[in-house]
Amino acid sequence: AFVAFGKTLEETFINAAEALMDIQTDIRQISPKECFDVEIEGYDLEQLLKRWLEELIYFLDAKQMLLCKFDISIKTKETEEGVTYVLRGRVCGEIFDPIKHVSKVEVKAVSYHDMEIGKKDNMYYAKVLVDI
């Protein structure tokens, strides 16, 4: 589990992404060699965060990409069902190299269990539990 903090929701989601990557390897050893556009939607902030982190796990599982740079924006969109949250951005990293990158723990999934997003004393926070 980890708690990510930020002055904005975007900063909090980026810090959560960095924490997720750092659980699996030393994020300081990743270079932003390749970049990809991302767009994720959620009916609330918890679903958006879960989908965001799952997308990052997908990059590692399916493409062997370790990510280290995240540039995102979070907006709301009106739909017939109500408000939807939309995360758009760009993520950068490089293909896993066992010589360069340390293997720590493999994260298999992000859990809703005890997930919490909030704001306290002008700081956003996101509490996340991952399955390893």
C-alpha positions in Angstrom: 0.0 0.0 0.0 1.1 3.6 -0.5 -0.3 7.1 0.0 0.5 9.7 -2.7 0.2 13.4 -2.1 0.0 16.5 -4.3 -1.1 20.1 -4.5 -3.4 19.2 -7.4 -5.3 16.0 -8.4 -2.9 15.7 -11.4 0.2 15.9 -9.1 -1.4 13.3 -6.8 -2.1 10.9 -9.7 1.4 11.4 -11.0 2.9 10.7 -7.6 0.7 7.6 -7.4 2.1 6.4 -10.8 5.7 7.0 -9.6 5.0 5.1 -6.4 3.5 2.2 -8.4 6.6 2.1 -10.7 9.0 2.4 -7.7 7.4 -0.7 -6.0 8.5 -2.7 -9.1 11.9 -1.1 -9.9 14.1 1.8 -9.1 12.3 4.5 -11.1 15.5 6.7 -11.1 17.1 4.2 -13.5 14.3 4.5 -16.1 14.9 6.8 -19.1 12.0 8.5 -21.0 13.0 7.1 -24.4 9.5 6.2 -25.7 6.2 8.1 -25.1 2.6 7.1 -25.4 -0.7 9.0 -25.3 -3.3 7.9 -22.7 -6.9 8.7 -22.2 -8.9 7.1 -19.3 -12.4 7.8 -18.0 -14.0 7.0 -14.7 -17.4 7.7 -13.1 -15.6 8.9 -10.0 -12.1 9.7 -8.9 -11.5 6.3 -7.3 -12.4 4.5 -10.6 -10.3 7.0 -12.5 -7.3 6.3 -10.3 -7.7 2.5 -10.5 -8.0 2.6 -14.3 -5.0 5.0 -14.5 -2.8 2.7 -12.4 -4.1 -0.4 -14.3 -3.1 1.2 -17.6 0.4 1.6 -16.3 0.5 -2.0 -15.2 -0.7 -2.9 -18.7 2.3 -1.1 -20.3 4.7 -3.2 -18.2 2.8 -6.5 -18.7 2.0 -6.3 -22.4 4.8 -4.0 -23.7 7.6 -4.6 -21.1 7.6 -0.8 -20.7 8.8 0.8 -17.4 7.5 4.3 -17.1 9.1 7.3 -15.4 7.6 10.5 -16.9 3.9 11.4 -16.6 2.2 14.5 -18.0 -1.5 14.5 -17.4 -4.6 16.6 -17.0 -7.9 15.6 -15.3 -11.2 17.2 -16.4 -14.8 16.5 -16.0 -17.3 15.8 -18.8 -21.0 16.0 -18.7 -22.9 12.9 -19.9 -26.5 11.7 -19.9 -25.6 9.6 -16.8 -23.9 12.6 -15.0 -20.4 13.8 -14.6 -17.5 11.6 -15.8 -13.8 12.2 -15.0 -11.4 12.1 -17.9 -7.6 11.8 -17.6 -5.6 12.6 -20.7 -1.9 12.8 -21.1 1.4 11.3 -22.1 3.6 8.7 -20.4 7.2 8.0 -21.2 9.7 5.3 -20.3 11.8 2.5 -21.8 11.7 -1.3 -22.3 12.7 -3.3 -19.3 16.4 -4.3 -19.4 17.4 -6.8 -16.7 21.0 -5.4 -16.7 19.9 -1.8 -16.2 16.7 -2.2 -14.1 16.4 -3.8 -10.7 13.4 -6.2 -10.4 11.6 -5.6 -7.1 8.0 -6.8 -6.6 5.6 -7.4 -9.4 2.3 -5.6 -9.0 -0.5 -7.7 -10.4 -3.5 -5.4 -9.7 -4.9 -2.3 -8.0 -7.5 -2.9 -5.4 -10.5 -0.8 -4.4 -10.1 -2.1 -0.9 -9.4 0.9 1.4 -8.8 3.1 -1.6 -9.4 6.7 -0.6 -8.9 10.1 -2.4 -9.4 13.3 -0.5 -8.1 16.7 0.4 -6.7 17.7 3.7 -5.0 21.0 4.6 -4.8 22.1 0.9 -3.1 18.8 -0.1 -4.8 16.0 -2.1 -4.0 12.5 -1.1 -4.7 9.1 -2.6 -4.4 5.9 -0.5 -3.9 2.8 -2.7 -3.5 -0.9 -2.0 -2.0 -3.1 -4.6 -2.0 -6.9 -5.1 1.5 -8.4 -5.5 
